[in-house]
Amino acid sequence: MPSTVTTTATGVPRAGSRPAGGRLSTRGLGVQFAGLTALNDIDLELHAGEILGLIGPNGAGKTTLVNALTGFQAHSGRLLLDDVDVTGHKPRNLSRAGVRRTFQNVRLFEEMTVIENIEVTGLGLGLSASQARHDAHELLEWFELTEHAHQPADSLPYGHERLLGIVRVMIAEPRFVLLDEPAAGLDESESDELLERLRAVPGRFGCGLMVIEHDMRMIMRLCDRLHVIDHGTTLAVGAADEIRTNARVIEAYLGTAATA
């Protein structure tokens, strides 16, 4: 692990430089589509080493927020990586700085093997061919996918496809990883296996992890904190036990009758 902090040309800490601590945060973030407000005045913080759950009813703005955090969506307000303002930076620049994400639909290079999918991601992030191959092998071993290394990606079972999507964003030492519904389509046993793997990620890789997930059974067991949004605004932020009994959150999910 490098002992000094290197930066990109814009002064953003480069992935792999590993400054101690650190956070990805927003200040007053907003998004509008054709005059309609999708997100309004969002203040969010994701700290290195923690697992943050981003939850809310369907249409609350969760994916839009992840898009803004990773440069895929223009927004008002500020996006900060540590104390550096990275508002308006492109996805490629944020990814090289260590801010990575997965998508709801797994996007693999289906004609490539499993290990090639990981290696090509590393090459795109600036690793040498030998370093990308070395890191890919280590990741496959840690995520217990080594036996599938030379299979075509499109031959994997669905659960392994989703896991490979996560593995790819872990190469080149990401600092913050945002997972958009990683357990979608998994059965209960597969979700439990994924939960145990994700729970170990911050300790093993030192990164902050943000997870969007509709599986409340999983999210309540996985996350250190939860950030709840509804109709594009922050509804509540706190530990799982606080959110579980929050009347406003219950109402947003289940309606006023359930709260009563």
N, C-alpha and C positions, 0 to 999 in steps of 0.2 A: 504494500500500500504506500503510495507516495507520501513524503513527509512535508512537502511544501504545497502551497495553494497556487495553482496556475489559473489563468483566466483566458477567456475568449477575447477576440479583438474588441468587443464592446464592453469589456471589464467584468463580465459575468463569470463566477467561478466555474471552471471547466469540470465536467464529470470526471471522476477518478481522483480529483485533487483533495476531496474529503475535508473541507473545513470543519472544525469541531462544532457540534450543534447545528444550528441553521434552521431556517423555516421558509416555507412557501406561503405567501399570504396575499390577500386582496384588501383594498381599502375603497369602500364605496363603489364596488363593481356593479355595473348595470349593462344590460343588453336590450336593445329594441329591434323588433322586426316590423318594418312598414308602419311605424308609429305605435305598435303594440309593445307593451313592456313585458319582456320575458324574465328579466332579472332586475332587481332594484336594490341598490345600496347594500350589497353583500360584503360583509367583513368576515373573512375566513382565514384560519391559520392551520397549517399542517407542519408539525415539528419533526425534525429528524428523530428516528427511533420509535415513533408512535404509529398506531393504527387508528385512523379516523374514519368513521362511517358517515357517508353522505346519504341521507334518506329523505323521503318525502313521497306523497301520493303521485300517481301517474300524472304527467304534465306539469309537475312542480318546477321544472327547470334544471334538474340534476345534470343531464347530459350536456345541456347548454353551458352550465357552469364548468364542467370538465373541459369542454371545447375552448372556453375562454382561458382557463388556466394553462392550457397547452398550446395556445397560439392559433387554434383553428377557428376562433370566433372573435371578431372585432368587438370592442366593449368600451364603455366609459369607466372612469375610476382608474385605480392603479393596481398593477400586478407587481409584486416584489419577490425577488429571490434573495434571501438574507436581507441586506439593506440596499440592494441594487434594484432600481426601477427597470423592469423588463417589459413594461407595457408596450404593446405593438410589435414585440419580437415574433419572428416567424417560428412555426413548429420545429423546423430543422435546427434553428439556433437554440431553442429551449431544450430540445432533445439532447443536443451535444453538451449543454450545460447540466444535464442530468435530470431533466423533468420529462418523464416518459408516461405513456398511457397505452391502455388497450382499448379496443372498441367492442361494442355489444356483439357485433358479428365478427367472428374470428377471421383475420385477414392473413392467410398463409400463402407462401409461394408453393402452390400445390405440386408443381412439377419437380421441385427440389426435394432432397431428403431432409429429414428432421434436423440433422446437424448442419446442413447447408443453410437452412432457414435461419439458424442462430448465427452462423459465421457471417452471412451476408449483412445481417443487421450490425454486427460488430465492425465490419469493413466500412459501412456507411457512417458509423460514428467515429471513424478515424483510427481504428486499431489496425495493426499490421496483420498480414495473413496468418503468420505463425501465432500471434497473440490471440487473434480471433478463434483459431482452431483450439488452442490451449484452453481459453475461457469457455468455449462451447462444451468441451469435454467435461470440465469441472461442473458446469451448470447441469448438464445432463445427468451426471452422477448424483448431484445433490437433490435434484428433483425426481430421481429414480426413473429416468427415461433412457438410460444408456442402451438397453436392449433394443430400442427403437431407432437408434442413431442413424442407421443407413436405410431405413424404410422411407418410401415416398410419403410426404406429409399428408397427401390425400388418402392414404391407406390407414391412417390412425383412427381408432375409435373416437367418438365425439368428445368424451371426457379428456382424452389425451390431446386432442386438437386444442381445446381451451387451455389446457396446461401449457402446451407449447407456445401459445400466444403470450402467456405470462413469462415463460422462460426467455423469450426473445427480448423483452424489455429489460431484463435483468443483466444483460451483458454490458460491459464497459462501466461498471460501478455507478448505477443511477443513484441520484440523491433523493428523488421523490418519484413514487410510482403511483399512478392513478388507474384503478381497475374498474371498468364499466361493466357491471353485472357479470362477474367472473363465474358465478355458479348457475347462470341461466341454462336451463335444459338438463341439469345434472339431477340424478336421483339422490335420495337422502344419504346413502352410503358414500357416493362420490362427493357430495357436498361436505360431509364430515372429513373425508380425506383431504380435500382442498383446504378446509378450515385449519387443520393441523399444520399443513404446509405453509399457509399464509401467516399463521401466528408466529412462525419461526423466522420469517423473512427479515424483519427489522433487526433482530439480534444477529443474524448471520451476515447480512449485507450492510447494516448500518443506515438504511434508508428510511424515510417516512413513507407510509403506505396509506392511501385513501381509497376506500372501497364503496362503490355504489352497489346496493344489493336490495332486492325486494324480499329475500328470504330473511325474515326477522329472527327466526330461530338461529340462523348463522350469524347475523350481524351483531346481535346482542351478546353472543359468546366470543366474538372475535375482537371487537373494537375497544380501545381505551376510552375514546370519546365519540360522541355522535353530534353531527351538525344536521339539523332538520330544516328543510325549506318547504314552503308551500306558496303557490301562486307567485313564485319568483322572489319571495322575501324570506329572511331568516325567521324561523318560528321558535327555535330553541337550540341551545348548545349545552352539552353536559355529558356526564358519565351515563352509562347504559341504565343504571338503576334510577337515575333522575328522569331520564327521558321516558322510560317505561311507564311511569306514573304521572307524566305531565298531561294535565287535562286538555291543553290546547293541541298537543300532538295527537292524543286519542281522538279528539273531535275531528282533526284534519283527516285522519285515516278512516274513521268509522262513522262520523257524523254526530250531531248533537244528541240524538237519542241514546247512543252508546254511552256518552259522557253522563247523561242524566241517570 
